[in-house]
Amino acid sequence: HLRPCKIDTTMGVVTQILGLVASLSFLILTHELGHFTFAKIFKTRVDQFYLFFNPGFSIMRFKRYEGKNHFSFFSGRAPKEWADHPESTEWGLGWLPLGGYCSINGMVDETTKASDLGEDVHEWEFRAKPAWQRFFIIIGGVLVNFLSAIIIYIALCFTYGREYIPLENAKYGLEFSQEMQDAGFRNGDKVLLINDYKPQTLSDFANDILLEDVKTVTVERDGERKVIRIPKSLPRKIVGAGTNSAFCNYRIPFVIDSVLPATPAARAGLMHGDSLVAINDSATFCFFDYKKVFNENKGQPVELAYYRGDSLCHSTVTLDSIGNMGVSYKLPYEYFGSVKEEYGFFQSIPKGIVMGFQTLADYVKQFKIVFTKEGSTQLGSFLTIGSIFPKTWDWERFWNMTALLGIILAFMNIIPIPALDGGYILFILVEMITGRKPSDKFLGIANTIGFVLLILLMAYALGLDFHRFFFK
């Protein structure tokens, strides 16, 4: 519950932006290198390879021919003499960080129209290759993204291992959103069983509620076991409420870990170790209950009661304009302890592979919610993705996010929509089955339609993000 002063907030946002751009840059490079690698394996020319788009001009262009490296900076187009060496790839850095591309010679895509292709078909062109080779050139991007994610998971297992809080250690029970309470849960419930198995972590419980067919949850409440029957509509209600990332959490007391200088808490005399027990004369235990009252009293004074050692103390704290008082609090690990699993190199390999496939399976299960009324309102653009990155740099979280986004990118690209890799793969599979190849004109029209649909979807997601970030 740190107070986000202006400087801290600005630096935090900058860190999130850098994390997002670095992660997407890595994913774009690996994806396009997948296409590039298979194209070269099958002796297909690649005209251009760009990180980021370059409408109008490129920050940098590079091409190697005649044994020399040739560069061009901040240019609207490549030097004329480069056209005399079409066998070499032009590498470049664009200025618009919304993607990248690998322009393969003889392929109708976002960089080449059917009318741009000549009548003569040459052996180095994409369209001259047999269907099975074109299949691997297209699927190469998806394949490399997924393999990169698995390699990242293997490296994370080897470097950091896995640390988690066993759910059974949550001695104060859990805190639930309103949707979960409407389904029968109560704050303080301790989760014992999901259907007939024991969840290991809070993440296991949350994922199962959202993604699996959970019929019953057994909890301990006031020393007694109770069975809660889960309505089928619960996952959709959670997603529709926009609380799917925080519909359950550890129930912890509010114990101050540190106080930032020149903040409301510092002026009120609060100190490290103070344990809050009441707010506005109302006995309150859980940290999240305090946070809720703080949000309801932005810029207003609140009366706090807290223990300092064995002494009960009282202070009046005037919250800042966003409902913070300028303290950090003790985290669940400090109350419940954690389990650290460490993996040797050879142990990390199967563990990372399992994590990759499990992440893919979970995302596929989540995807079905997108096609519900509630799910469609929770789509997000790069603003939502960027907000997930931490505001202080953390390599472990950065690579975890990058692996997750890599799997999402691989899955989204395999969807059979024209203009995506999945659309090309669908047409190639149809050709392999029927023996008839779609015309370049047909591919051009299909790609145009698919591209327009994608732009509309991106605009819709961006509009939802602007509404969430600026009007809520």
Solvent accessible surface area in square Angstrom, and as a share of the most:
residue,aa,sasa,rsa
1,H,33,0.15
2,L,104,0.52
3,R,70,0.26
4,P,50,0.31
5,C,41,0.25
6,K,174,0.74
7,I,131,0.67
8,D,75,0.39
9,T,49,0.29
10,T,73,0.42
11,M,113,0.51
12,G,4,0.04
13,V,63,0.36
14,V,61,0.35
15,T,23,0.13
16,Q,21,0.10
17,I,94,0.48
18,L,105,0.52
19,G,2,0.02
20,L,17,0.08
21,V,52,0.30
22,A,42,0.33
23,S,0,0.00
24,L,51,0.25
25,S,17,0.11
26,F,60,0.25
27,L,4,0.02
28,I,24,0.12
29,L,66,0.33
30,T,19,0.11
31,H,14,0.06
32,E,19,0.09
33,L,72,0.36
34,G,0,0.00
35,H,13,0.06
36,F,33,0.14
37,T,66,0.39
38,F,39,0.16
39,A,0,0.00
40,K,83,0.35
41,I,103,0.52
42,F,31,0.13
43,K,163,0.69
44,T,2,0.01
45,R,51,0.19
46,V,2,0.01
47,D,49,0.25
48,Q,47,0.21
49,F,7,0.03
50,Y,0,0.00
51,L,29,0.14
52,F,26,0.11
53,F,63,0.26
54,N,27,0.14
55,P,69,0.43
56,G,69,0.66
57,F,77,0.32
58,S,0,0.00
59,I,54,0.27
60,M,51,0.23
61,R,11,0.04
62,F,44,0.18
63,K,14,0.06
64,R,121,0.44
65,Y,18,0.07
66,E,135,0.61
67,G,55,0.53
68,K,134,0.57
69,N,80,0.41
70,H,50,0.22
71,F,111,0.46
72,S,16,0.11
73,F,128,0.53
74,F,145,0.60
75,S,21,0.13
76,G,51,0.49
77,R,199,0.73
78,A,29,0.22
79,P,42,0.26
80,K,182,0.77
81,E,97,0.43
82,W,8,0.03
83,A,80,0.62
84,D,104,0.54
85,H,31,0.14
86,P,65,0.41
87,E,90,0.40
88,S,20,0.13
89,T,11,0.07
90,E,13,0.06
91,W,78,0.27
92,G,10,0.09
93,L,54,0.27
94,G,0,0.00
95,W,101,0.35
96,L,53,0.26
97,P,61,0.38
98,L,96,0.48
99,G,11,0.10
100,G,12,0.11
101,Y,17,0.06
102,C,13,0.08
103,S,7,0.04
104,I,5,0.03
105,N,31,0.16
106,G,7,0.07
107,M,14,0.06
108,V,7,0.04
109,D,18,0.09
110,E,113,0.51
111,T,55,0.32
112,T,23,0.14
113,K,144,0.61
114,A,30,0.23
115,S,98,0.64
116,D,92,0.48
117,L,27,0.14
118,G,47,0.45
119,E,174,0.78
120,D,103,0.53
121,V,84,0.48
122,H,81,0.36
123,E,140,0.63
124,W,75,0.26
125,E,11,0.05
126,F,17,0.07
127,R,33,0.12
128,A,43,0.33
129,K,26,0.11
130,P,61,0.38
131,A,18,0.14
132,W,125,0.44
133,Q,31,0.14
134,R,13,0.05
135,F,42,0.17
136,F,80,0.33
137,I,0,0.00
138,I,1,0.01
139,I,39,0.20
140,G,0,0.00
141,G,0,0.00
142,V,17,0.09
143,L,70,0.35
144,V,40,0.23
145,N,0,0.00
146,F,29,0.12
147,L,84,0.42
148,S,16,0.10
149,A,1,0.01
150,I,15,0.08
151,I,113,0.57
152,I,16,0.08
153,Y,10,0.04
154,I,29,0.14
155,A,51,0.39
156,L,13,0.06
157,C,4,0.03
158,F,112,0.47
159,T,91,0.53
160,Y,77,0.29
161,G,13,0.13
162,R,76,0.28
163,E,91,0.41
164,Y,25,0.09
165,I,9,0.05
166,P,17,0.11
167,L,9,0.05
168,E,121,0.54
169,N,52,0.27
170,A,5,0.04
171,K,110,0.46
172,Y,71,0.27
173,G,0,0.00
174,L,1,0.01
175,E,20,0.09
176,F,9,0.04
177,S,18,0.12
178,Q,111,0.49
179,E,34,0.15
180,M,0,0.00
181,Q,51,0.23
182,D,106,0.55
183,A,18,0.14
184,G,23,0.22
185,F,0,0.00
186,R,118,0.43
187,N,58,0.30
188,G,25,0.24
189,D,0,0.00
190,K,72,0.31
191,V,14,0.08
192,L,47,0.23
193,L,50,0.25
194,I,1,0.01
195,N,58,0.30
196,D,127,0.66
197,Y,99,0.38
198,K,125,0.53
199,P,4,0.03
200,Q,85,0.38
201,T,9,0.05
202,L,26,0.13
203,S,66,0.43
204,D,47,0.24
205,F,0,0.00
206,A,21,0.16
207,N,58,0.30
208,D,19,0.10
209,I,2,0.01
210,L,28,0.14
211,L,10,0.05
212,E,74,0.33
213,D,93,0.48
214,V,12,0.07
215,K,121,0.51
216,T,25,0.14
217,V,0,0.00
218,T,11,0.06
219,V,0,0.00
220,E,58,0.26
221,R,47,0.17
222,D,141,0.73
223,G,65,0.62
224,E,105,0.47
225,R,158,0.58
226,K,79,0.33
227,V,92,0.53
228,I,13,0.06
229,R,182,0.66
230,I,20,0.10
231,P,55,0.35
232,K,173,0.73
233,S,32,0.21
234,L,1,0.01
235,P,24,0.15
236,R,100,0.36
237,K,113,0.48
238,I,0,0.00
239,V,13,0.07
240,G,31,0.30
241,A,49,0.38
242,G,41,0.39
243,T,44,0.26
244,N,62,0.32
245,S,111,0.72
246,A,63,0.49
247,F,3,0.01
248,C,11,0.07
249,N,48,0.25
250,Y,20,0.08
251,R,40,0.15
252,I,4,0.02
253,P,16,0.10
254,F,0,0.00
255,V,18,0.10
256,I,0,0.00
257,D,52,0.27
258,S,48,0.31
259,V,40,0.23
260,L,54,0.27
261,P,109,0.69
262,A,81,0.63
263,T,3,0.02
264,P,8,0.05
265,A,0,0.00
266,A,39,0.30
267,R,171,0.62
268,A,28,0.22
269,G,36,0.35
270,L,7,0.03
271,M,105,0.47
272,H,122,0.54
273,G,33,0.32
274,D,1,0.00
275,S,32,0.20
276,L,4,0.02
277,V,48,0.28
278,A,15,0.12
279,I,5,0.03
280,N,67,0.34
281,D,147,0.76
282,S,63,0.40
283,A,97,0.75
284,T,20,0.12
285,F,81,0.34
286,C,0,0.00
287,F,4,0.02
288,F,58,0.24
289,D,45,0.23
290,Y,0,0.00
291,K,82,0.35
292,K,128,0.54
293,V,34,0.20
294,F,0,0.00
295,N,73,0.37
296,E,116,0.52
297,N,36,0.19
298,K,104,0.44
299,G,35,0.33
300,Q,98,0.43
301,P,77,0.48
302,V,1,0.00
303,E,83,0.37
304,L,2,0.01
305,A,10,0.08
306,Y,8,0.03
307,Y,92,0.35
308,R,86,0.31
309,G,68,0.65
310,D,145,0.75
311,S,65,0.42
312,L,91,0.45
313,C,34,0.20
314,H,129,0.58
315,S,16,0.10
316,T,70,0.41
317,V,1,0.01
318,T,76,0.44
319,L,4,0.02
320,D,23,0.12
321,S,92,0.59
322,I,86,0.44
323,G,0,0.00
324,N,18,0.09
325,M,0,0.00
326,G,0,0.00
327,V,0,0.00
328,S,20,0.13
329,Y,51,0.19
330,K,56,0.24
331,L,93,0.46
332,P,27,0.17
333,Y,97,0.37
334,E,101,0.45
335,Y,43,0.16
336,F,16,0.07
337,G,34,0.33
338,S,47,0.30
339,V,59,0.34
340,K,102,0.43
341,E,53,0.24
342,E,136,0.61
343,Y,38,0.14
344,G,34,0.33
345,F,111,0.46
346,F,163,0.68
347,Q,112,0.50
348,S,0,0.00
349,I,58,0.29
350,P,74,0.47
351,K,58,0.24
352,G,0,0.00
353,I,69,0.35
354,V,91,0.52
355,M,58,0.26
356,G,0,0.00
357,F,110,0.46
358,Q,93,0.41
359,T,28,0.16
360,L,46,0.23
361,A,40,0.31
362,D,25,0.13
363,Y,38,0.14
364,V,66,0.38
365,K,65,0.28
366,Q,80,0.35
367,F,34,0.14
368,K,121,0.51
369,I,19,0.10
370,V,45,0.26
371,F,157,0.65
372,T,36,0.21
373,K,171,0.73
374,E,47,0.21
375,G,4,0.04
376,S,36,0.23
377,T,60,0.35
378,Q,60,0.27
379,L,43,0.21
380,G,31,0.30
381,S,15,0.10
382,F,88,0.37
383,L,51,0.26
384,T,42,0.25
385,I,50,0.26
386,G,9,0.09
387,S,53,0.34
388,I,87,0.44
389,F,5,0.02
390,P,18,0.11
391,K,103,0.44
392,T,106,0.61
393,W,102,0.36
394,D,53,0.28
395,W,137,0.48
396,E,63,0.28
397,R,120,0.44
398,F,9,0.04
399,W,74,0.26
400,N,56,0.29
401,M,20,0.09
402,T,0,0.00
403,A,0,0.00
404,L,62,0.31
405,L,15,0.07
406,G,1,0.01
407,I,0,0.00
408,I,40,0.20
409,L,53,0.26
410,A,5,0.04
411,F,35,0.14
412,M,63,0.28
413,N,19,0.10
414,I,62,0.31
415,I,32,0.16
416,P,80,0.50
417,I,57,0.29
418,P,35,0.22
419,A,30,0.24
420,L,30,0.15
421,D,15,0.08
422,G,2,0.02
423,G,1,0.01
424,Y,19,0.07
425,I,13,0.07
426,L,77,0.38
427,F,31,0.13
428,I,9,0.05
429,L,72,0.36
430,V,66,0.38
431,E,20,0.09
432,M,98,0.44
433,I,144,0.73
434,T,81,0.47
435,G,66,0.63
436,R,194,0.71
437,K,86,0.37
438,P,30,0.19
439,S,64,0.42
440,D,38,0.19
441,K,146,0.62
442,F,98,0.41
443,L,25,0.13
444,G,17,0.17
445,I,93,0.47
446,A,10,0.08
447,N,14,0.07
448,T,83,0.48
449,I,98,0.50
450,G,0,0.00
451,F,106,0.44
452,V,76,0.43
453,L,98,0.49
454,L,37,0.18
455,I,80,0.41
456,L,109,0.54
457,L,87,0.43
458,M,108,0.48
459,A,58,0.45
460,Y,98,0.37
461,A,8,0.07
462,L,57,0.29
463,G,40,0.38
464,L,36,0.18
465,D,0,0.00
466,F,91,0.38
467,H,90,0.40
468,R,62,0.23
469,F,96,0.40
470,F,131,0.55
471,F,150,0.63
472,K,182,0.77
